Amino acid sequence: MSVPDGLRKQLLDMSPANLPMAYLVRQSLLKALAEGLDWTTDVATGSSEPLQIPLSLEERMQLSERIAGRDVSEEVAALSLVDAALRQMRSDDQDEAI
C-alpha cells in the first residue's frame, strides 16, 4: 500500500523511535481493528513507494467485514482505519492534557 504523505508524517511524528513505516501502519491498523473503529472519510493512496503490510487471515477477514457495503479497496479501507486510529490517539492525548 502507498501511504499518503500527510499520513506518513503523522505516523512518523507519533513514533518515539525511528521505526519502519510498514510496522507503524500495521500496528495502527491492528489497533483500529481491535477497537472496532470505523471511518467516515476515505483516505486515498499516496504516490510513495508501496509497502507490503502482512495481515493474518483473521485480520483480513476483519478488514473485509469493515469494507462490506462500501465501494472501497482494501488499501483505502486500511489507510482510512489507520487515519481513524491516529485521530483517536490524538483525541485521547488531548483529553489527558485537560
Secondary structure, DSSP 8 states (H G I E B T S, - for coil): ----HHHHHHHHHH-SS---HHHHHHHHHHHHHHTT---SS-----SS--------HHHHHHHHHHHTTS---HHHHHHHHHHHHHHHHHHHHHHHH-
